[in-house]
């Protein structure tokens, strides 16, 4: 089967969100994360996308960065079961951009 993957530039997230993703990847190894995140060798992350993953409890918490929701919802809207956030990826103009 061939699946779609949303490829997003790290310019579409803030430095703080990148740090949060690093932490989520470490927590994913232990099974204690808010969102499953898998480190991409060297410069990014792979994230499975499921529109039901964010419960109201998680959404109301302060731990998940707002721009991560923007990117995640973009993937959900475009029916992508995976997303990759990487430095070498193209910037998505429809999403906010951050310099860091």
Secondary structure as UniProt FT lines:
FT   STRAND          5..9
FT   HELIX           10..12
FT   HELIX           15..30
FT   STRAND          38..40
FT   TURN            41..43
FT   STRAND          44..48
FT   TURN            51..52
FT   HELIX           56..60
FT   HELIX           66..77
FT   TURN            78..79
FT   STRAND          82..86
FT   TURN            87..88
FT   TURN            93..94
//
